[in-house]
Amino acid sequence: MTRIRPLEAGDEPRWRELWRGYLEFYEVESLPEAVTKATFDRLLNDDRLFAFVAEKDGDVIGFVHCVIHPVTWSLKSACYLEDLFVDRKTRGSGAGRALIEKVYDEAQKKDCDRVYWLTQEGNATARKLYDKVASLSGFVHYRVSV
C-alpha cells in the first residue's frame, strides 16, 4: 500500500535520486547544485511551498511539489502543482494519483480555489492519469527567460 506523507529532511538522499530522474525525464542536462539544495530547503521551510512523498514498503517512490500563490481573479489563492514524479519501477501503482489527491486535500486546507499544472504535450503516460483526475484547460503556455 502507498502512504503519502509530508517531505522530511531525512528524505533528502532519496529525493535527490528521484529529482535527478525527474530532470532527466524533462531533458535538463544540468542544474546547479545550489538550485537543487535551495529547492529542497525551500520545500521544507517556505510556507508558500509544500511537498509530499509517496512511500511504499518503506521506500520513497515519488514526490510532488506545489506553490501557493495569490491570483487576480479570486480572493483565494491558487495551488500550482509544479513537479510530480514517480519512480519508473513503480509507475502504475497508484502513487501518482494518490499524490495528486493529497495535493487537492492540502489546497483545500490552505483555502485555495484551484489546483493546476502543466505537462509536456507528448507526456502520454502522465496525461492518461491527468485526464482522469482533472480537466484540460485549453490554455496555451508561453514563456521567455529573463
CYANA upper distance limits for C-alpha pairs under 8 A (distance plus 0.5 A):
  1 MET  CA     56 LYS  CA      6.68
  1 MET  CA     57 ASP  CA      8.05
  2 THR  CA     54 ALA  CA      6.79
  2 THR  CA     55 GLU  CA      6.09
  2 THR  CA     56 LYS  CA      5.35
  2 THR  CA     57 ASP  CA      8.34
  2 THR  CA     94 GLY  CA      8.17
  2 THR  CA     95 ALA  CA      6.84
  2 THR  CA     98 ALA  CA      8.40
  3 ARG  CA     54 ALA  CA      6.17
  3 ARG  CA     55 GLU  CA      5.58
  3 ARG  CA     56 LYS  CA      6.87
  4 ILE  CA     52 PHE  CA      7.01
  4 ILE  CA     53 VAL  CA      6.20
  4 ILE  CA     54 ALA  CA      5.14
  4 ILE  CA     55 GLU  CA      6.78
  4 ILE  CA     98 ALA  CA      7.59
  4 ILE  CA     99 LEU  CA      7.12
  4 ILE  CA    102 LYS  CA      7.85
  5 ARG  CA     52 PHE  CA      5.91
  5 ARG  CA     53 VAL  CA      6.13
  5 ARG  CA     54 ALA  CA      7.22
  5 ARG  CA     55 GLU  CA      8.27
  6 PRO  CA     50 PHE  CA      8.43
  6 PRO  CA     51 ALA  CA      6.47
  6 PRO  CA     52 PHE  CA      4.74
  6 PRO  CA     53 VAL  CA      6.62
  7 LEU  CA     11 ASP  CA      7.15
  7 LEU  CA     43 LEU  CA      8.32
  7 LEU  CA     44 LEU  CA      7.63
  7 LEU  CA     51 ALA  CA      6.02
  7 LEU  CA     52 PHE  CA      5.42
  7 LEU  CA     53 VAL  CA      6.14
  8 GLU  CA     12 GLU  CA      8.07
  8 GLU  CA     44 LEU  CA      7.56
  9 ALA  CA     44 LEU  CA      7.78
 11 ASP  CA     15 TRP  CA      6.26
 11 ASP  CA     60 VAL  CA      8.27
 12 GLU  CA     16 ARG  CA      6.44
 12 GLU  CA     40 PHE  CA      7.97
 13 PRO  CA     17 GLU  CA      7.10
 14 ARG  CA     18 LEU  CA      6.87
 14 ARG  CA     60 VAL  CA      7.25
 15 TRP  CA     19 TRP  CA      6.38
 15 TRP  CA     60 VAL  CA      8.18
 15 TRP  CA     63 PHE  CA      8.11
 16 ARG  CA     20 ARG  CA      6.61
 17 GLU  CA     21 GLY  CA      6.96
 18 LEU  CA     22 TYR  CA      6.66
 18 LEU  CA     61 ILE  CA      8.26
 18 LEU  CA     62 GLY  CA      7.45
 18 LEU  CA     63 PHE  CA      8.38
 18 LEU  CA     85 PHE  CA      7.81
 18 LEU  CA     86 VAL  CA      8.16
 18 LEU  CA     87 ASP  CA      7.21
 19 TRP  CA     23 LEU  CA      6.67
 19 TRP  CA     85 PHE  CA      8.47
 20 ARG  CA     24 GLU  CA      6.56
 21 GLY  CA     25 PHE  CA      6.63
 21 GLY  CA     87 ASP  CA      8.20
 22 TYR  CA     26 TYR  CA      7.00
 22 TYR  CA     85 PHE  CA      6.61
 23 LEU  CA     27 GLU  CA      6.59
 23 LEU  CA     28 VAL  CA      5.62
 23 LEU  CA     29 GLU  CA      8.19
 24 GLU  CA     28 VAL  CA      6.22
 24 GLU  CA     29 GLU  CA      7.61
 31 LEU  CA     35 VAL  CA      7.23
 31 LEU  CA     36 THR  CA      7.69
 32 PRO  CA     36 THR  CA      7.26
 33 GLU  CA     37 LYS  CA      6.57
 34 ALA  CA     38 ALA  CA      6.46
 35 VAL  CA     39 THR  CA      6.41
 36 THR  CA     40 PHE  CA      6.81
 37 LYS  CA     41 ASP  CA      6.70
 38 ALA  CA     42 ARG  CA      6.44
 39 THR  CA     43 LEU  CA      6.63
 40 PHE  CA     44 LEU  CA      7.05
 41 ASP  CA     45 ASN  CA      6.60
 41 ASP  CA     46 ASP  CA      8.49
 42 ARG  CA     46 ASP  CA      5.43
 42 ARG  CA     49 LEU  CA      7.56
 43 LEU  CA     49 LEU  CA      6.15
 43 LEU  CA     50 PHE  CA      6.07
 43 LEU  CA     51 ALA  CA      6.55
 43 LEU  CA     65 HIS  CA      7.90
 44 LEU  CA     49 LEU  CA      8.45
 44 LEU  CA     50 PHE  CA      7.69
 44 LEU  CA     51 ALA  CA      8.21
 46 ASP  CA     50 PHE  CA      8.26
 48 ARG  CA     67 VAL  CA      6.28
 48 ARG  CA     68 ILE  CA      5.61
 48 ARG  CA     69 HIS  CA      7.49
 49 LEU  CA     65 HIS  CA      7.75
 49 LEU  CA     66 CYS  CA      6.06
 49 LEU  CA     67 VAL  CA      5.09
 49 LEU  CA     68 ILE  CA      6.64
 50 PHE  CA     65 HIS  CA      6.45
 50 PHE  CA     66 CYS  CA      5.87
 50 PHE  CA     67 VAL  CA      7.22
 51 ALA  CA     63 PHE  CA      7.54
 51 ALA  CA     64 VAL  CA      5.98
 51 ALA  CA     65 HIS  CA      4.96
 51 ALA  CA     66 CYS  CA      6.72
 52 PHE  CA     63 PHE  CA      6.17
 52 PHE  CA     64 VAL  CA      5.94
 52 PHE  CA     65 HIS  CA      7.37
 52 PHE  CA     99 LEU  CA      7.58
 52 PHE  CA    102 LYS  CA      8.50
 53 VAL  CA     60 VAL  CA      6.94
 53 VAL  CA     61 ILE  CA      7.88
 53 VAL  CA     62 GLY  CA      6.03
 53 VAL  CA     63 PHE  CA      4.75
 53 VAL  CA     64 VAL  CA      6.96
 53 VAL  CA     99 LEU  CA      7.86
 54 ALA  CA     60 VAL  CA      6.19
 54 ALA  CA     61 ILE  CA      6.08
 54 ALA  CA     62 GLY  CA      5.47
 54 ALA  CA     63 PHE  CA      6.56
 54 ALA  CA     95 ALA  CA      6.65
 54 ALA  CA     98 ALA  CA      8.37
 54 ALA  CA     99 LEU  CA      7.24
 55 GLU  CA     59 ASP  CA      5.78
 55 GLU  CA     60 VAL  CA      4.79
 55 GLU  CA     61 ILE  CA      6.12
 55 GLU  CA     62 GLY  CA      7.74
 56 LYS  CA     60 VAL  CA      6.97
 56 LYS  CA     61 ILE  CA      7.18
 61 ILE  CA     86 VAL  CA      6.29
 61 ILE  CA     87 ASP  CA      5.87
 61 ILE  CA     90 THR  CA      7.48
 61 ILE  CA     95 ALA  CA      8.42
 62 GLY  CA     84 LEU  CA      8.03
 62 GLY  CA     85 PHE  CA      5.85
 62 GLY  CA     86 VAL  CA      4.53
 62 GLY  CA     87 ASP  CA      6.40
 62 GLY  CA     95 ALA  CA      7.65
 62 GLY  CA     96 GLY  CA      8.08
 63 PHE  CA     83 ASP  CA      8.21
 63 PHE  CA     84 LEU  CA      6.29
 63 PHE  CA     85 PHE  CA      6.03
 63 PHE  CA     86 VAL  CA      7.11
 63 PHE  CA     99 LEU  CA      7.80
 64 VAL  CA     81 LEU  CA      7.78
 64 VAL  CA     82 GLU  CA      8.13
 64 VAL  CA     83 ASP  CA      5.96
 64 VAL  CA     84 LEU  CA      4.91
 64 VAL  CA     85 PHE  CA      7.11
 64 VAL  CA     99 LEU  CA      6.96
 64 VAL  CA    100 ILE  CA      8.24
 65 HIS  CA     81 LEU  CA      6.64
 65 HIS  CA     82 GLU  CA      6.19
 65 HIS  CA     83 ASP  CA      5.55
 65 HIS  CA     84 LEU  CA      7.10
 66 CYS  CA     79 CYS  CA      7.01
 66 CYS  CA     80 TYR  CA      5.97
 66 CYS  CA     81 LEU  CA      4.94
 66 CYS  CA     82 GLU  CA      5.85
 66 CYS  CA     83 ASP  CA      7.54
 66 CYS  CA    103 VAL  CA      8.34
 67 VAL  CA     79 CYS  CA      6.18
 67 VAL  CA     80 TYR  CA      5.58
 67 VAL  CA     81 LEU  CA      7.08
 67 VAL  CA     82 GLU  CA      7.40
 68 ILE  CA     77 SER  CA      6.99
 68 ILE  CA     78 ALA  CA      6.25
 68 ILE  CA     79 CYS  CA      5.10
 68 ILE  CA     80 TYR  CA      6.85
 68 ILE  CA    112 CYS  CA      8.37
 69 HIS  CA     77 SER  CA      5.87
 69 HIS  CA     78 ALA  CA      6.02
 69 HIS  CA     79 CYS  CA      7.06
 69 HIS  CA     80 TYR  CA      8.30
 70 PRO  CA     75 LEU  CA      8.38
 70 PRO  CA     76 LYS  CA      7.33
 70 PRO  CA     77 SER  CA      4.90
 70 PRO  CA     78 ALA  CA      6.71
 71 VAL  CA     75 LEU  CA      7.97
 71 VAL  CA     76 LYS  CA      7.81
 71 VAL  CA     77 SER  CA      6.40
 71 VAL  CA     78 ALA  CA      7.04
 74 SER  CA    113 ASP  CA      8.37
 76 LYS  CA    111 ASP  CA      6.91
 76 LYS  CA    112 CYS  CA      5.93
 76 LYS  CA    113 ASP  CA      6.40
 77 SER  CA    111 ASP  CA      7.38
 77 SER  CA    112 CYS  CA      5.14
 77 SER  CA    113 ASP  CA      6.85
 77 SER  CA    114 ARG  CA      8.27
 78 ALA  CA    107 ALA  CA      8.37
 78 ALA  CA    112 CYS  CA      5.51
 78 ALA  CA    113 ASP  CA      6.37
 78 ALA  CA    114 ARG  CA      5.71
 78 ALA  CA    115 VAL  CA      6.66
 78 ALA  CA    116 TYR  CA      8.38
 79 CYS  CA    107 ALA  CA      6.71
 79 CYS  CA    112 CYS  CA      6.85
 79 CYS  CA    113 ASP  CA      8.47
 79 CYS  CA    114 ARG  CA      6.60
 79 CYS  CA    115 VAL  CA      5.15
 79 CYS  CA    116 TYR  CA      6.98
 80 TYR  CA    115 VAL  CA      6.28
 80 TYR  CA    116 TYR  CA      5.69
 80 TYR  CA    117 TRP  CA      6.27
 81 LEU  CA    103 VAL  CA      8.29
 81 LEU  CA    115 VAL  CA      7.22
 81 LEU  CA    116 TYR  CA      6.47
 81 LEU  CA    117 TRP  CA      5.56
 82 GLU  CA    117 TRP  CA      6.76
 82 GLU  CA    118 LEU  CA      8.06
 84 LEU  CA     96 GLY  CA      7.98
 85 PHE  CA     96 GLY  CA      7.88
 86 VAL  CA     90 THR  CA      7.35
 86 VAL  CA     91 ARG  CA      6.61
 86 VAL  CA     95 ALA  CA      7.50
 86 VAL  CA     96 GLY  CA      6.91
 87 ASP  CA     91 ARG  CA      6.87
 90 THR  CA     95 ALA  CA      8.43
 91 ARG  CA     95 ALA  CA      7.79
 91 ARG  CA     96 GLY  CA      8.15
 92 GLY  CA     96 GLY  CA      8.48
 94 GLY  CA     98 ALA  CA      6.62
 95 ALA  CA     99 LEU  CA      6.59
 96 GLY  CA    100 ILE  CA      6.79
 96 GLY  CA    129 LEU  CA      8.49
 97 ARG  CA    101 GLU  CA      6.62
 97 ARG  CA    129 LEU  CA      7.64
 97 ARG  CA    133 VAL  CA      8.20
 98 ALA  CA    102 LYS  CA      6.66
 99 LEU  CA    103 VAL  CA      6.83
100 ILE  CA    104 TYR  CA      6.90
101 GLU  CA    105 ASP  CA      6.91
102 LYS  CA    106 GLU  CA      6.66
103 VAL  CA    107 ALA  CA      6.45
103 VAL  CA    115 VAL  CA      8.40
104 TYR  CA    108 GLN  CA      6.81
104 TYR  CA    115 VAL  CA      7.34
105 ASP  CA    109 LYS  CA      6.87
106 GLU  CA    110 LYS  CA      6.69
107 ALA  CA    111 ASP  CA      6.74
107 ALA  CA    112 CYS  CA      5.72
107 ALA  CA    113 ASP  CA      8.22
107 ALA  CA    114 ARG  CA      7.99
107 ALA  CA    115 VAL  CA      7.55
108 GLN  CA    112 CYS  CA      6.13
108 GLN  CA    113 ASP  CA      7.86
119 THR  CA    123 ASN  CA      7.28
119 THR  CA    127 ARG  CA      8.39
123 ASN  CA    127 ARG  CA      6.59
124 ALA  CA    128 LYS  CA      6.72
125 THR  CA    129 LEU  CA      7.68
126 ALA  CA    130 TYR  CA      6.71
127 ARG  CA    131 ASP  CA      6.33
128 LYS  CA    132 LYS  CA      7.30
129 LEU  CA    133 VAL  CA      7.06
130 TYR  CA    134 ALA  CA      6.20
130 TYR  CA    135 SER  CA      8.22
131 ASP  CA    135 SER  CA      6.79
131 ASP  CA    136 LEU  CA      7.58
